[in-house]
């Protein structure tokens, strides 16, 4: 009985704050040690860099992984603010919103009547009867996002589908909170509306990923070989995408 209890006992993870010099930058990170892990994993989110390691992993192994991934870590941390709208977005004139990995300035224009939002260079013009109506401004921007996403996603699917020799039944926008995209057994491809805020390279990766499921409804080596046909650098893009929260 005692042996069984010891076998089922799991050592709780230990957490500590650390720092490392990566690509010439002083990077702080959270180190988590867990008896459940067998490999080292890196995650970047709104809290910064988290490194999860096996309970008894060596410092030499940890150091080598951090140095190997140094460029990705620094690049992803630097780009985090550009790819994510702040949690408390103020829908008002002069504020910024994300679009294709860049920032657009909101320009709220007083108008006698409402009209569809219009992009002019680095600005998104919102025509509002009441220029202080944040709810209307948000709705107008959301409508513009949806129109842009529908057009762009359709073009990217039309480009990649022939390369992968697949024909999706339909492409629809998704508002999922945890998935960037999904593909059903019936051939329906769903792409998250929030993708329109990310760089085109990440949008293309998700498009290719979901289209590949039309040939392989799994994540086997055969599936990744299909992805590689249209997206040779899929490993780096997949890691890059993991650093972005879907709900941003």
Secondary structure, 3 states (H helix, E strand, C coil): CHHHHHHHCCCCCEEEEEEEEECCEEEEEEEEEECCCCCCEEEEECCEEEEEEECCCCHHHHHHHHHHCHHHHHHHHHHHHHHCCCCCCCCCCCCEEEECCEEEEEEEEECCCCEEEEEECCEEEEEECCCCCHHHHHHHHHHHHHHHHHHHHHHHHHHHHHHHCCCCCEEEEECCCCCCEEECCCCEEEEEHHHHHCCHHHHHHHHHHHHHCCCCCCCCHHHHHHHHHHCCCHHHHHHHHHCCCCCC
